Amino acid sequence: MSAIILISNDDGYRANGIASLLNFVQDLGITYTIAPDQEQSSCGHALTLHRPLRVTKEGKHLWSVDGTPTDCVHLGLRSTVLPQQPKLVLTGINHGSNLGDEITYSGTVAGAMEACLLGVPSIAFSCLSAGHSRNDLEALRLWVHHIVTYVLKTGLPKGTFLNVNFPDPRRSKIEGLRVTTQGTRVYGAEVVEKSDPRERRYYWIGGDVIDQPTEPGSDVEAIESGFVSVTPLHLKLTDHKMVTALKQTNLECNHLASSLLSNNDISDSLQNLTNVIPLERP
C-alpha cells in the first residue's frame, strides 16, 4: 500500500524548495501539498485562531492557505481538505538553514512539529543560503530520498521528529550525512528605526549571525564541514537538571505562609541555584 504524504513549507506554495521536495518523493507514495499562499518565514509555531482560514485549490493535489505552516499541517491532518489521512508529513525545502537556535523561529520546523504533536511522523528540510533554483536543489535528491525512505521503513519514536539541514549545493559537493545535536547560533539584536513620509516611525527587525560556537557533533559543525545534518528533536522541553536543583530549595511547597520563606531561606535557595545557573543579586 502506498504511503500518504503531506507536504508543506513556510516559503509559500510557489517556492522552488517545495516543488523540488515534491518531485524528489513522488515515487514513494501518494503526495498532497498544502502550503501558505505567501511567504511565512520566521512565523514560528503560530496557529491562526482569530479569523477563518481560506483554502484555495491550486491544482491536482495542491492547495494554498492564507495562514501559517502550522495552519496548513493542522488542516491536512484534522480537516476534510484531503481525501486521505497522511501517514508522513514533510516540510521544506526551506530556502535558508534552520540550525541551532533558529529552529525556535522557523515555520518549516514548526510545521513538522505540529505533525509530531498530532501523532504523525514528520521531517523538516532546509538548505543553507537562499535563492536556490530547482536545478541547484537537484543535488539534494538522493539525500532526501534516502532520509524519507528510512523513516517510511522504520518510523520515528512518538514525540520525535527530524530536522534536516543541507549545505549549499552551489558551493561544494556534499561530503556525507551526520546525525547531530542541536547547536548554537547567536544573532545580533539589530532593530532599524526609520520614519515614513508622514513622520510615523517604523521598524525592521533583523541581524546577522555574530557567533556560532563550534560544538562537536552539532548541526552547525556538520554543515560547516560540508555534511548533511539530521537532528532528532522532541517536544519535551523540561530542564531536568533545573528540576532537581529547584527541588533542593524552598521553592516547592504545599502552601504559603508568611513564615515559610524567610530572608535566610531565600538567600539559601539562591545560593543553591547558583550552582546550576548564575544569578545576579540586587
Number of C-alpha atoms within 10 A of each C-alpha: 5 9 15 16 22 28 31 33 37 34 26 25 24 14 22 21 28 27 16 20 26 21 14 18 21 13 12 15 14 16 21 23 27 29 36 24 21 17 19 20 19 18 18 21 21 17 15 13 8 6 7 9 15 10 18 13 12 13 9 8 14 16 22 22 21 19 23 32 35 29 22 28 28 18 17 26 21 11 11 10 14 18 10 14 17 20 16 24 29 28 32 32 31 31 25 20 23 27 28 18 15 18 17 15 16 23 30 34 34 26 33 33 30 24 27 25 18 15 16 22 25 29 30 29 28 26 25 18 15 13 11 20 13 16 11 14 19 15 15 21 14 12 16 18 16 11 15 21 14 12 16 15 8 9 15 18 12 14 17 21 28 25 27 28 27 29 25 25 18 14 8 9 12 19 13 12 18 18 16 20 22 22 21 19 18 15 15 11 11 11 11 10 10 11 10 8 6 6 8 8 10 10 10 10 9 11 13 11 10 10 11 16 12 15 14 12 15 22 30 26 23 27 23 11 13 19 21 25 29 24 23 17 17 15 12 8 6 8 8 9 9 13 10 11 16 17 12 13 17 15 12 10 9 5 6 9 7 6 8 13 14 11 10 9 15 15 13 13 19 19 14 15 17 12 10 13 11 10 11 7 6 3
